[in-house]
């Protein structure tokens, strides 16, 4: 009995210390973050929702690079697709092209020292971002979740896809993989370039932001938009502002629906204004607890008249919010507390009607292969689901 009490005491102390570490780390980060505001730009967009279409296009643009390649991914796996990707970077570096590869420390843990050394030997400048620092527990939770590729400062990609064979439907559990990514050319490339170089400076202490070779003259595109970077701060403000100004319809597509209290309040207030809210989520989760964590919020919104669907044709990983068919937010953040309060994310707000029409068409096809959530299903869960939902509430700040 005495030993048992000691074990319980040690566990409680550990939980308390982790809690203090998290609170202190969050406060320190909030004080350090400076908000970056980019102006409205005009660029051209090409949408990709299948990795089998995205990767050949991205890889070909990398092959065509003449001056410099800058790439940031949350996850690069160690598999055949990743090997092909890294071999292109090595070959371009050997040809004299400047190649910089920045990966999240935990998200790309599969890139072992042997692989990193091979990249560096070929001339690729490699760095990890978000390495753990004091406070340790908090810094382990903060991830760079951005996915940015810039070629010669003229062509860029951003969205939800990482690099690996999972994203070309090779994961037997989650395939086919559904995501939203886009290719951007025009004025907005400069802002993506700046964000990459800001992250590169943080990781390597080498500041290249003033070098004009990375910022060639850009043509105007057809779509008006704005790039919004967030760093565990400000995303909540962006989402609340969008919801507050929505008048008729709001669509949210996300793999994880775990909103903050403030955002949930805005969603309920939108329903009181007769805003029609539609949600698209995955059927199969790719992480433990995230599905059950969404159920309390879904119950509340469904009672208020919202419609929620779960995608049946594989795994839905898309990140999109459309308000009144007038503004569309796509990029890297999920609709969860981790993206809102912890991760480094990047959102592109697009105002071009033709882009929004195209995205609406893609979303309509995704809803057509989805099943509607019902209150009856959510209010009568299985005992296992009840237990997982209760556990999910404890860990909600990290989900």
NORDA-V503046 format. One record per helix or strand. SS is the DSSP state (H for helix, E for strand). FROM is the first residue (numbers start at 1). TO is the last residue. If there is no record, write none. Layout:
BEGIN
SS:FROM:TO ; SS:FROM:TO
END
This chain:
BEGIN
H:2:32 ; E:41:48 ; H:51:63 ; E:68:73 ; E:76:76 ; H:80:94 ; E:98:104 ; H:113:122 ; E:125:129 ; H:136:141 ; E:144:144 ; E:148:151 ; E:155:159 ; E:163:163 ; H:165:168 ; E:177:178 ; E:181:186 ; H:188:204 ; H:212:214 ; E:223:231 ; H:235:244 ; E:249:253 ; E:257:258 ; H:261:272 ; E:276:282 ; H:290:303 ; E:307:311 ; E:315:316 ; E:320:323 ; E:327:331 ; E:335:336 ; H:337:341 ; E:344:350 ; H:353:368 ; E:370:372 ; H:375:379 ; H:383:394 ; H:396:398
END
